[in-house]
Amino acid sequence: MTQNELTQSLNLARALDLIVSSRIINGVLHVYNAAGQARSWDSFISDFPLERMQAMAARKQPRQAS
């Protein structure tokens, strides 16, 4: 994952309310949900790859009239 993809993934995860914060612990990125539960980034991104979050965000957008 490139730096750009990581940034995009973190921003999408926050926008979709999947995570509320992140931090690095002993060199490992961890993300936290609204309940304060932590997951490693590798675990999170295996459940929510960038493409899945992009699709979720697209569905969340208001429908535009054709």
Buried (B, 14 or more C-beta within 10 A) or exposed (E): EEEEEBEBBBEBBBEEEBBEEBEEEEEEBBBBBEEEEBBEBEEBBEEBBBEEBEEBEEEEEEEEEE
